[in-house]
Each structure stands twice: as structure tokens, then as C-alpha cells.
Amino acid sequence: MLLTLVETHLRRTGTPPTRFGREAARDPRFVHDLRRGRTVGDRLLRRVTAYIEGCGR
């Protein structure tokens, strides 16, 4: 679910995956790792979700 949300955001905004990872998760490899099956905890999930929601303003 998170990966789908992130991929949709990347397509909609044209943001490069490394930039998104750096800004949303403080990890430039975040999107790459998600694509390879990385799981995230609740805290990081909330941070990334809040980042995506904040970009819509």
C-alpha cells in the first residue's frame, strides 16, 4: 500500500525517487528499498504519509 502511494506521488509530481526519499524519509534509497520489499514501521509510515499529504497544499 505504501509503495503504491509513493509511486502515485512520484508520477503525479515528477519528483525523482532519491529526492523523495531524502525529503520524506531522510534516506535517498528509500524508494529503491521499498521497491525491493522493504517494510517500514509505524513512525516512518506516518512521516512519509504526512509528507505526501503536505505536498498537496
N, C-alpha and C positions, 0 to 999 in steps of 0.2 A: 504494500500500500504506500509506504513512504517513497519507494523508488518511483512509483507511478506519479505521485505528487511532484516529486523533484523533476522528473523528466518533462512533465507538462509545463512546469515553471520555466525550465531551461528553453523549451521550444517557444513558449509564449514571449519570453523576454529577450531571447537571443544571448543569454548570459553563458559564457564559457564554463564548463564544469569545474575547472580548477578555481576560477574566481568565486563561483557559488560556494564551493567547499570552504574556501578561505574565509569568506564573509559570514556564512551561515553556521559553520561547524568548527571554524578555526583549524581546518585540515584540508589542504589543497587536494588530497587524494580521496576525499570523502565520497564523491560521486562514483569514482572508479571502483572504490571498495564496495559501495552499495551494489553496483552492477555485478560484482563478483560474489555477492551473497552476504556481505557484512550485515550484522544485526546491530541495532542501537538500543541504548537504554532509554528509559522514560525522560530523563533530563535532557538528553540530546534531541530526542524526538520533539519535545516541547520547544526547544530552542530553534530547531530548523523550521518547524511549523509556524512559529511566531515570526520568523524571518520572512517566510513566504507570504504570510498574511500581511505583514507590514509593507511589503513591496507593492501591494495593490492600492495603496493610498496615494 
